[in-house]
C-alpha cells in the first residue's frame, strides 16, 4: 500500500495594512531631597626651600611620609669654576749644524803713510807701505 505524506511549505510576505503603533514619550520632573554624606578633599601645598646639591646617581624621588606626599623639584644650574689646565708643553731642543754658504762681504782697511818732514828740503821719501790684505775671519780686518 502506498504511504502518502503531506509537506507544508511556508512563505512569509509583508503586507501593509495601514495599521501601526505610534509612541509618544513625555518626561515628568519632580523634586526630592537627598541627604547623603559627601567627601571633599583639599590639597595644601607647602613649598620648602632646600637648596642642596645632589648627586646624579642618587636623585631624590617622590616619597610618602604619613599623609604627606613629597615631590622633589630639581633644577640644573651652571657652575663656573676656574682651574689651571696644563694644555701642552713646548719642548725646545737646540740643534747646532755647521753649514758652508759663501757670501759676498765688503771688507775695509786703512792705509797709513809715514813720511819724514823737513822744512828745508823737499819731500822725496820712500813710497808708502801697504798692509797685507786681511782675509775673512782675520781679526785684523775687523776695524
Secondary structure as a PSIPRED ss2 file (coil, helix, strand):
# PSIPRED VFORMAT (PSIPRED V4.0)

   1 X C   1.000  0.000  0.000
   2 X C   1.000  0.000  0.000
   3 X C   1.000  0.000  0.000
   4 X C   1.000  0.000  0.000
   5 X C   1.000  0.000  0.000
   6 X C   1.000  0.000  0.000
   7 X C   1.000  0.000  0.000
   8 X C   1.000  0.000  0.000
   9 X C   1.000  0.000  0.000
  10 X C   1.000  0.000  0.000
  11 X C   1.000  0.000  0.000
  12 X C   1.000  0.000  0.000
  13 X C   1.000  0.000  0.000
  14 X C   1.000  0.000  0.000
  15 X C   1.000  0.000  0.000
  16 X C   1.000  0.000  0.000
  17 X C   1.000  0.000  0.000
  18 X C   1.000  0.000  0.000
  19 X C   1.000  0.000  0.000
  20 X C   1.000  0.000  0.000
  21 X C   1.000  0.000  0.000
  22 X C   1.000  0.000  0.000
  23 X C   1.000  0.000  0.000
  24 X C   1.000  0.000  0.000
  25 X C   1.000  0.000  0.000
  26 X C   1.000  0.000  0.000
  27 X C   1.000  0.000  0.000
  28 X C   1.000  0.000  0.000
  29 X C   1.000  0.000  0.000
  30 X C   1.000  0.000  0.000
  31 X C   1.000  0.000  0.000
  32 X C   1.000  0.000  0.000
  33 X C   1.000  0.000  0.000
  34 X C   1.000  0.000  0.000
  35 X C   1.000  0.000  0.000
  36 X C   1.000  0.000  0.000
  37 X C   1.000  0.000  0.000
  38 X C   1.000  0.000  0.000
  39 X C   1.000  0.000  0.000
  40 X C   1.000  0.000  0.000
  41 X C   1.000  0.000  0.000
  42 X C   1.000  0.000  0.000
  43 X C   1.000  0.000  0.000
  44 X C   1.000  0.000  0.000
  45 X C   1.000  0.000  0.000
  46 X C   1.000  0.000  0.000
  47 X C   1.000  0.000  0.000
  48 X C   1.000  0.000  0.000
  49 X C   1.000  0.000  0.000
  50 X C   1.000  0.000  0.000
  51 X C   1.000  0.000  0.000
  52 X C   1.000  0.000  0.000
  53 X C   1.000  0.000  0.000
  54 X C   1.000  0.000  0.000
  55 X C   1.000  0.000  0.000
  56 X C   1.000  0.000  0.000
  57 X C   1.000  0.000  0.000
  58 X C   1.000  0.000  0.000
  59 X C   1.000  0.000  0.000
  60 X C   1.000  0.000  0.000
  61 X C   1.000  0.000  0.000
  62 X C   1.000  0.000  0.000
  63 X E   0.000  0.000  1.000
  64 X E   0.000  0.000  1.000
  65 X E   0.000  0.000  1.000
  66 X C   1.000  0.000  0.000
  67 X C   1.000  0.000  0.000
  68 X E   0.000  0.000  1.000
  69 X E   0.000  0.000  1.000
  70 X E   0.000  0.000  1.000
  71 X C   1.000  0.000  0.000
  72 X C   1.000  0.000  0.000
  73 X C   1.000  0.000  0.000
  74 X C   1.000  0.000  0.000
  75 X C   1.000  0.000  0.000
  76 X C   1.000  0.000  0.000
  77 X C   1.000  0.000  0.000
  78 X C   1.000  0.000  0.000
  79 X C   1.000  0.000  0.000
  80 X C   1.000  0.000  0.000
  81 X C   1.000  0.000  0.000
  82 X C   1.000  0.000  0.000
  83 X C   1.000  0.000  0.000
  84 X C   1.000  0.000  0.000
  85 X C   1.000  0.000  0.000
  86 X C   1.000  0.000  0.000
  87 X C   1.000  0.000  0.000
  88 X C   1.000  0.000  0.000
  89 X C   1.000  0.000  0.000
  90 X C   1.000  0.000  0.000
  91 X C   1.000  0.000  0.000
  92 X C   1.000  0.000  0.000
  93 X C   1.000  0.000  0.000
  94 X C   1.000  0.000  0.000
  95 X C   1.000  0.000  0.000
  96 X C   1.000  0.000  0.000
  97 X C   1.000  0.000  0.000
  98 X C   1.000  0.000  0.000
  99 X C   1.000  0.000  0.000
 100 X C   1.000  0.000  0.000
 101 X C   1.000  0.000  0.000
 102 X C   1.000  0.000  0.000
 103 X C   1.000  0.000  0.000
 104 X C   1.000  0.000  0.000
 105 X C   1.000  0.000  0.000
 106 X C   1.000  0.000  0.000
 107 X C   1.000  0.000  0.000
 108 X C   1.000  0.000  0.000
 109 X C   1.000  0.000  0.000
 110 X C   1.000  0.000  0.000
 111 X C   1.000  0.000  0.000
 112 X C   1.000  0.000  0.000
 113 X C   1.000  0.000  0.000
 114 X C   1.000  0.000  0.000
 115 X C   1.000  0.000  0.000
 116 X C   1.000  0.000  0.000
 117 X C   1.000  0.000  0.000
 118 X C   1.000  0.000  0.000
 119 X C   1.000  0.000  0.000
 120 X C   1.000  0.000  0.000
 121 X C   1.000  0.000  0.000
 122 X C   1.000  0.000  0.000
 123 X C   1.000  0.000  0.000
 124 X C   1.000  0.000  0.000
 125 X C   1.000  0.000  0.000
 126 X C   1.000  0.000  0.000
 127 X C   1.000  0.000  0.000
 128 X C   1.000  0.000  0.000
 129 X C   1.000  0.000  0.000
 130 X C   1.000  0.000  0.000
 131 X C   1.000  0.000  0.000
 132 X C   1.000  0.000  0.000
 133 X C   1.000  0.000  0.000
 134 X C   1.000  0.000  0.000
 135 X C   1.000  0.000  0.000
 136 X C   1.000  0.000  0.000
 137 X C   1.000  0.000  0.000
 138 X C   1.000  0.000  0.000
 139 X H   0.000  1.000  0.000
 140 X H   0.000  1.000  0.000
 141 X H   0.000  1.000  0.000
 142 X C   1.000  0.000  0.000
 143 X C   1.000  0.000  0.000
